[in-house]
Amino acid sequence: MAQHAMLSFLLALLMCLVSPFSCWGFGSAVQRHHRYPTAIFSTVTPPYNEEKRQQHHQQLHQCQGCNRTFKSRNSLFKHLRGEDEASVDCPLASMTATEEELLMTTVLRYGYYDYSMEERRNNGTTSNEFVANMLHNAFERHVHTFLEGYNFTVSTGGLTYSTAAKLRQPSLRQDEEVAGATSEVSSFNYRLSSSPFAIAKWKEYINGGQLQGMMQSWLDDEEHNSQIHIQLHQMDALVPRSSKFYAERSCSQSSYRYLLPVSWILPLNDTGRDEIEAWLEHIIIQQGGKFDAKEGMEHRRHMPRAGNQGQSMGPPRPPSFIKRLKQSLKATESEIVPNRRSRRQAERNKDGSNNTNEIIGSDEIANDSSPVRLAPGRFGQLWRKRRRCWSNFAHPKLTGMQRSPGHEAVWRTMDRAKVVGFIGLHNDNGEDSAGEHERGTNKSDIMQNMHIILEFRADGFVRGQIPRMISALVAMTNGWLPPNFFEIATRPDVYMPAPSAPPFLDKRLYFESARYHFHELTSNGINFASTIRTGSSSEQNWEVDLRKKLWGSAPSMEREEEEWLLDLRDNVSPNLTRQAETHVNEVISEHDSDSAKNMQVTSTDLPLVDTGAPDEYSNALELLRDVVNSGKWPATSDARSRVIKSPGGGSQGSILGTNNKGALTSTFPGNMISSGSFTVVNEQIWDVDAMPLGNSLFPELAKAVFDLEKEIIRRQGASISAADGMRRQSTTSSLQRSPSTHCAVNRNAQFTPHVDSGRGQGQSVSMIAGLGNYTGGEILVEGEPYDIRYNALEFDGWKQLHWTAPFKGERYSLGE
């Protein structure tokens, strides 16, 4: 028995060593978890045959939603996550798939020509806006077309384009007459949510260029091409949001081109005829006898001039009228302000020369001592360009603050104005002057059909600026305007509207390109760089087609252009020349009076007491003189100081500036007295806790000022003089003026062209009256002078540009 028991124990121990789990009842669990029989389980699990093994394999890797079989668990899980094409129509994958979100910016560079520009303009829509919206709609259309069959959501926003004026001021809108562009840029953001597989397919579709090709095909459709022709140069729909690219706000430089007929500036006499023919002969030779819109000579290569003996002869020098044109173009450009060290050195050199009899130069006439306005935020030397005031070149439709010199938007930097080439165009239904020309023949016809391509580059253009610059350039090149016209016309204290725009602007002017200096410098190595850079072959070819389209739709323009040139020569230019001479004489007079003041020479031509003041003005005038005698005239605010020119306060009639105490000075016959401007309010209808300093210091004067207004209203009522173009205030009872809430009290203050920035409660029009013993000092409203000495005038100070004419003597004005 003992031996039998020992044998049974050893047998059980051996079974435990062979299969330890089976001893404890785990054999069935092991069989379930192992897919295939092994040698260690051969005594427990019978072997599977091949058919059962394949059936078991299919059951393990089969999707229960679409019954598809996959090679591995990884493939099955990718399918359930929506990362393969089969997951599109799988109901289980659509429930369990993880959705991916794509946040990107689309950037497009394109050219266009709008055949229906005139009709669109009449409907209040501009061509650049219409094209940008059209491209945006085309993008959305193709997103839905490509992702049809996928579960996705897409939303777009932030549409903008380089010539827009949504984030900038409306005064910087592109001229409505511009019907075409060589290289416009637009951008918008989009959010796309779909399966990872659909997102991957969308990226592949974009990177392969298929989206751009499909959009171009849709844009070339006859239905769309009949209204407007759009050429996509470059497109990138995968620009990261982190790039922060916005086509309008990120644009650092814009350029336009204009086709200037040579006949406009060609000398009428035979002076320099041989020089002109030699220059034209060279151009024809350069083009191989062909001279048209496509083969026009570009000003890009530097050719050697006529050299010494043994050296090749270069091209003939350009004729004199081309030189004058280039000099006139140079006059439009903004100067580069020297750095601080150079400026200090120049000041030291200037202080070292005490020549008081120095003749006033054009720089003194053009520049004043107001703070230099640079262009911060621009790159390279561009930030040191001095901004100039282009309010005199603004479109007549811009009124009020939009064209005021006090409006920041009219201060622009003109980076470059140059001649970029020559082309030949016929004016008979737009046919090019293509064809072979024998050397030395048909030169007269070629010259009449030749056009000069002018290019203007700036950080922005005021609406109407380029057309009026072109008119001034034509007049300066012909000698009808003085060479310093732009220096005078861009002064903020000068009102001298530029000549009207040339006719048929839409057939000659087009947008050339937009630059993005910051993104060009920081986007190297990625696809985005090629989208924002200009100069591709597509753009060059399109520009040639664009010129043909512009000229191809041009009617016969000779009559209208001839009438415009004659008016520019005989009427407009002589009038502007007289205004320029008047300004120069004023500067010289101020310079002489400044020298006289330094020599302590004063004038006593006018009496110190004015005996001709009407009764209703006498009390206010007496109180004003008491303020002057007390020496308590308040300081002028910084905002108002920027639009006041102090007579005799600077060698060039400088814009008024304040000293440490804010006091201002100007000359008075025989005396030096305080001057400036401050505000008082009507306490009867303006009930506030904090009253202006003027009311606290001079309560009697404040009361007398508004009592004077009441008396003027009582005596004159609705018959108060009104400036042209001003709409009177209307009430339910009568046309009589309502009492004012605020009044500006001015002393010897010559205001520069500006519009008012505030509007008092109950006021809709301004009223101003002059007091004191002075001559001159009229108020000019939109260029029309009005004598306000003891004669009140109503005008719209918030919409009508107004300023003060030069004066002599003691001058007060009350603006309510």
Secondary structure by P-SEA (a helix, b strand, c coil): caaaaaaaaaaaaaaaaacccccccaaaaaaaaccccccccccccccccaaaaaaaaaaaccccccccccccaaaaaaaaacccccccccaaaaacbbbbbbbbbbbbbbbbbbcaaaaaaaacccaaaaaaaaaaaaaaaaaaaaaccccbbbbbccccccccccccccccccccccccccbbbbbbbbbbbccaaaaaaaaaaaaaaaaaaaaaaaaacaaaaacbbbbbccccccccccccccccccccbbbbbbbccccccccccccaaaaaaaaaaaaaaaacccccccccccccbbbbcccccccccccccccaaaaaaaaaaaaabbbbbbcaaaaaaaaaaaaacccccccccaaaaaccccccccccccccccccbbbbbcccccccccccccccccccccccccccccccbbbbbbcccccccccccccccaaaaaaaabbbbbbbbccccccaaaaaaaaaaaaaaacccccaaaaaaacccbbbbcccccccccccccccccccaaaaacccccccccccccccaaaaaaaaaaaaaaaaaccccaaaaaaaaaaacccaaaaaaaaaaaaaaaaaaaaaaaaaaaacccccccccccccccccaaaaaaaaaaaaaacccccccaaaaaacccccccccccccccccccbbbbbcccbbbbbbccccccccccccccccccccccaaaaaaaaaaaaaaaaaccccccccccccccccccccccccccbbbbbccccccbbbbccccccccbbbbbbbcccccccccccccccccccbbbbcccccccccccccccbbbbbcc
